[in-house]
Amino acid sequence: QVQLVESGGGLVQAGGSLRLSCAASRSIFSFNTMGWYRQFPGKQRELVAAITNGGSTNYADSVKGRFAIARDSAKNTIYLQMTSLKPEDTAVYSCNAQSPNWPYTYWGRGTQVTVSS
């Protein structure tokens, strides 16, 4: 069973920065895509940023230019560097991995990010 463990969430003031980490229990190259999603209270999860096995990235329009996804294959870890944080970025951020094999998708437990105004 694949484990995805997030860390790095917390409380930060508006304009500040945080870096989230997601450590996978196996090689990140075994996944087609890895990414970060966030969920606002009462809402469905939405994609924040993703990176493919080949290194292509995509971002939600709301975070372009402020967030950056990166990976360290030696550590089997992906990161989400968040800068210029806004109160509307407050959410639970979860790591996701898409596998070519069943069960096809894995989720971490999530980490809370709170941005105060």
Summary of the structure (lengths in Angstrom):
residues: 117
radius of gyration: 13.5
end to end distance: 39.8
largest distance: 43.0
contacts: 338
relative contact order: 0.31
helix: 10%
strand: 52%
